[in-house]
Amino acid sequence: MDYPKEEMGSPTSPKAPQDKNSKSFWKELGKLLFLALIIVIPFRLYIAQPFIVDGASMDPTFRNGQYLIVDEVTYLFKTPERGSVLIFKYPEDPKKYFIKRVIGLPGEIISLKEGAVTIVNNDYPEGLTLYEPYVKFKKEDSLNYTLGEGEYFVMGDNRLGSSDSRVWGAVPEANIIGRPIIRFFPPALFPGENTPEETPANTTQ
């Protein structure tokens, strides 16, 4: 008995759709991986990168082991403000990254007297004293430091346990990497953004 040709199947015909689907899957996966690479790698290199806090110099604002995402773009278009938290290359060893808070801006004179921070600049030639609510571990040290152009005076919030500009000097603008914009566990957006209150130096805090 003759069968219509269109009803006669080849023994290998059921595998053809599977092969086609398999090729389609790998092709789409390849496209997805390619897109991920061209998006994620530039983002990681030029826009934001992870940073893990190492040490207690910023206690209690940032604790050892906390995971941060660092914004590397903002300071390409603006300069850091007083009170900003910076991630930067350690001036004495650029292979190391530090996290500290901006206390003094370019051209200012920083005066520490028994732990109190006074800033002298064009707006406050007589000086202004900072009220820093984020500092829980104080150190009653004293010094004077004059910042040059493009230099920042930074200190850890844990003044008792921080190696910072009091020890190794100012941070050049070229060393600044960025600022933390996300903290995980506990989660927070723009963690540590706490601008110090400023009062004239001749007033009582």
C-alpha positions in Angstrom: 0.0 0.0 0.0 1.3 3.3 -1.0 1.3 6.2 1.5 1.2 9.8 0.6 4.7 11.2 0.7 3.8 14.0 2.9 2.8 11.6 5.7 6.0 9.6 5.6 8.5 11.0 8.2 12.2 10.6 8.3 13.7 8.8 11.3 15.9 11.9 12.0 13.2 14.6 11.5 12.1 14.8 15.2 15.7 15.9 16.1 15.8 18.9 13.7 13.6 21.2 15.8 15.6 20.4 18.9 18.9 21.2 17.1 17.4 24.4 15.9 16.2 25.4 19.4 19.6 24.5 20.9 21.4 26.7 18.4 19.0 29.5 19.1 19.5 29.2 22.8 23.3 29.4 22.6 23.0 32.3 20.2 20.7 34.3 22.5 22.9 33.4 25.5 26.0 34.7 23.6 24.1 38.0 22.8 23.2 38.4 26.5 26.7 37.8 27.7 28.1 40.2 25.2 25.6 42.9 26.2 26.4 42.3 29.9 30.1 42.7 29.2 29.8 45.9 27.3 27.5 47.4 29.9 28.9 46.0 33.2 32.6 46.3 32.6 32.6 50.0 31.7 30.2 50.6 34.5 32.5 48.8 36.9 35.7 50.6 35.6 34.4 54.2 35.1 31.2 54.7 37.0 31.0 52.7 40.2 32.9 50.1 42.0 32.7 48.1 45.2 34.7 48.9 48.3 34.9 47.1 51.6 35.7 49.1 54.7 38.8 47.8 56.3 39.4 49.0 59.9 37.7 51.2 62.5 38.9 54.6 61.5 35.3 55.7 60.5 33.5 54.2 63.4 30.6 54.5 64.1 29.6 55.9 60.6 31.2 53.0 58.7 32.2 49.8 60.4 34.9 47.2 59.5 33.7 44.8 56.8 30.8 46.9 55.5 30.3 46.7 51.7 30.0 50.0 49.8 29.3 51.0 46.2 31.4 54.0 45.2 30.3 56.7 42.8 33.3 57.6 40.6 31.6 60.2 38.4 30.3 63.0 40.6 33.8 64.5 41.4 34.6 64.7 37.7 32.1 67.6 37.5 32.2 69.1 41.0 34.6 69.4 43.9 34.0 67.7 47.3 32.3 69.7 50.0 33.1 69.9 53.6 31.6 66.9 55.4 31.7 64.7 52.3 33.0 61.1 52.7 35.8 60.3 50.2 37.3 57.2 48.9 40.9 58.1 47.7 44.3 56.7 47.0 46.5 56.9 50.1 49.1 59.6 49.2 52.0 57.6 50.6 51.0 54.4 48.8 48.6 54.9 45.9 47.9 51.2 45.7 45.9 51.5 49.0 42.5 53.0 49.1 41.3 55.0 52.2 37.9 56.3 53.4 37.8 59.5 55.4 35.7 62.7 55.8 36.6 66.1 54.2 37.3 68.6 56.9 39.4 71.3 55.1 39.1 72.6 51.6 41.8 74.0 49.3 43.5 77.2 50.5 42.1 77.0 54.0 44.0 76.9 57.3 43.1 74.1 59.6 43.6 74.6 63.4 43.1 71.8 65.9 43.1 72.8 69.6 42.3 70.0 72.1 40.3 68.2 69.4 38.2 71.2 68.3 38.5 72.0 64.6 38.7 75.7 63.5 38.8 76.7 59.8 40.3 80.0 58.6 39.3 81.1 55.0 38.3 84.1 53.0 34.7 84.0 54.4 35.9 83.6 58.0 39.3 85.3 58.4 38.8 85.2 62.2 38.0 81.5 62.0 35.0 79.3 62.4 34.7 76.2 64.6 33.1 73.0 63.4 30.4 71.2 65.4 30.8 67.5 64.3 28.0 65.3 65.6 29.3 62.3 63.7 32.4 62.2 65.9 31.8 59.8 68.8 35.5 59.0 69.7 37.3 62.2 70.2 41.0 62.9 70.6 42.3 66.1 72.2 45.1 66.8 69.8 46.4 70.2 68.5 48.0 71.3 65.2 47.9 73.9 62.4 47.9 73.0 58.7 47.7 75.2 55.7 46.2 73.6 52.5 47.5 74.4 49.1 45.6 74.5 45.8 43.8 71.2 45.1 44.5 69.8 48.6 42.0 68.4 51.1 42.4 67.9 54.8 40.6 64.6 55.7 40.0 62.9 59.1 38.3 59.7 60.2 35.2 60.0 62.3 37.0 57.8 64.9 39.5 60.5 65.9 41.1 58.1 68.4 41.8 55.4 65.9 42.4 57.1 62.6 45.5 57.7 60.6 44.7 60.7 58.5 45.8 64.2 57.4 46.9 64.8 61.0 49.6 62.2 60.5 50.5 62.2 56.7 49.2 65.5 55.4 46.7 66.5 52.8 45.0 64.5 50.0 45.7 65.8 46.5 42.6 66.2 44.3 44.2 63.8 41.8 44.0 61.0 44.4 40.2 61.2 44.9 38.3 58.2 43.6 34.8 59.0 44.6 32.1 58.9 47.3 30.1 56.1 48.8 26.5 56.1 47.4 25.2 52.7 48.7 26.0 50.8 51.9 24.8 47.2 52.4 24.0 45.8 55.8 22.6 48.0 57.1 21.4 49.4 53.8 21.6 53.1 53.2 21.7 55.6 50.3 24.5 58.2 50.4 25.7 57.0 53.8 27.8 59.3 55.9 26.5 62.5 54.3 26.5 64.7 57.3 27.7 68.3 56.8 29.3 69.7 60.0 27.6 72.7 61.5 29.7 75.8 61.4 29.9 78.4 64.1 32.2 81.4 64.5 35.4 80.6 66.4 34.7 83.0 69.2 31.3 81.4 70.1 30.7 78.6 72.6 29.5 75.3 71.3 
